[in-house]
Amino acid sequence: MKLFHLLSSFTRFFKENNISLTQHRFLLAVSGGVDSVVLCALCKDAGLNFAIAHCNFGLRGEESNRDEAFVRSLGEQYGVAVFVQQFDTAAFASENRLSTQEAARTLRYNWFDALRKDHGFPYT
């Protein structure tokens, strides 16, 4: 019952804001964590037209690679495109005198914006 309520609340948001569930194509940023995986499931169950974007920042070694593999498999499971970008976040941070978090944010936002423009995603 709670899952149905969550899906109902999710789809109601789109209706209340006059956003078509099927006419728009959405780009979801998916880390592989619980929140983004649940978001993918909601989008699939709601019938949204979406693709997945995953950033592999290379900061956690094999764990980062396992997250990437998991997100790729999620895309296969849902039958949606998966865009993956691997970053050398530590080098970018050092070259630009940024904290690791700032570097990851800059890399992520720049890549998402490029994906949005290159592939016609009006919403990210």
Disulfide bonds with the S-S distance in Angstrom:
none
